[in-house]
Amino acid sequence: MFRYCKFIIVAAIAGSLLFSCAKEEVESNNSIQKRILDAYLEVNYPDKNYTVTKSGLVILSKSDGSGLSPEKQGAAYLKYSVKDLAGNYQSTMFKDVAEQLGTYSEANYYGPQLSLLDYGDVTEGMNEAMKMMSKGSKMTIIIPPTLSAYDSPNSYGYGYSSDNNETSSINLIYEIEMFDVVSNLQRYQFDSLESFRNRYYPGLDSTANMFYFKKLEGTAKDTIAENESADVWYVGRLLDGYVFDTNIADTAKKYGLYQSDKTYEALSVTYESKYEDMATGAGSINVAGESSNSGSSDAEGEGGNYVPGFAKALKCMKYGDHAITFFGSGWGYGSTGTMSGGSGVPAYSMLYFDIYVEEPADK
């Protein structure tokens, strides 16, 4: 507590120097934040037991893992918390931290999320830190504003740059843990889906690349005719069991997703001759619940279209069928995901749907 108070005093003095002379030019935010960071380190780390990289990234602590390090243009599954220099948390991906802060929500996803290196997927500071980590390692770093942009540091000409509001104007502390390393995303997802199949549906063959489908009820191979409609009930999960969406009220209540202003009713699906005509492109789906009374779902996209894997499964079903399907991210939300406020589908997620096509009363 004494150190924190001393830091505030030093930082205040540093800030007051900016206004000590009326003729002095206004200092840039980066320069101001550099003064504040220096004051913080002087007070909290007087023994200078930290490392500052050439770029300005501050490494407060690092524990080595026992696995592989992300390769160039590789990826890793991470969890991290973000807080300011005063110790106030801005966000966390750790369930236990959220519980301690009183911000835990059953609807939020607290599993590791995939981040790509060298493609503008993370800030420059995070990109640099990830390259120094390996599977199982942990790091605590300070990312200054100069390293908070999402611009890709490589020279491959992707032209990616983030919106300015995605960059930080202050120094931020990141507490990072690396859970797994991915050098080939396609291979990683294929192996993950095969492992999931072997565990829960042994012997089930994929009907397309990284797409699996199994009827639990119903045996006929025919489908619903073009232009006919069907009422569909579903539960959408990630492979680790996290429920991200459902149109079943009781299920929504069970998993903390229930919204009192949302209508829980069957999804009315109009069948087309091909599933491609019912599907929107991967990664271009609207985020579910952008409008709390929209009645939209994570399975549904613009214009009444659906996630490709969901649409393909529907074309394999008829009235009264109950089926499951699971598939790679290319059949789902691709590189965008639907994360909003801590809930939804992370980017590059493999999905698992439980689907029931209702038998019409007049059939």
Order of alpha helices (4+ residues) and beta strands (2+ residues): alpha-alpha-beta-beta-beta-beta-alpha-beta-alpha-beta-beta-alpha-beta-beta-beta-beta-alpha-beta-alpha-beta-beta
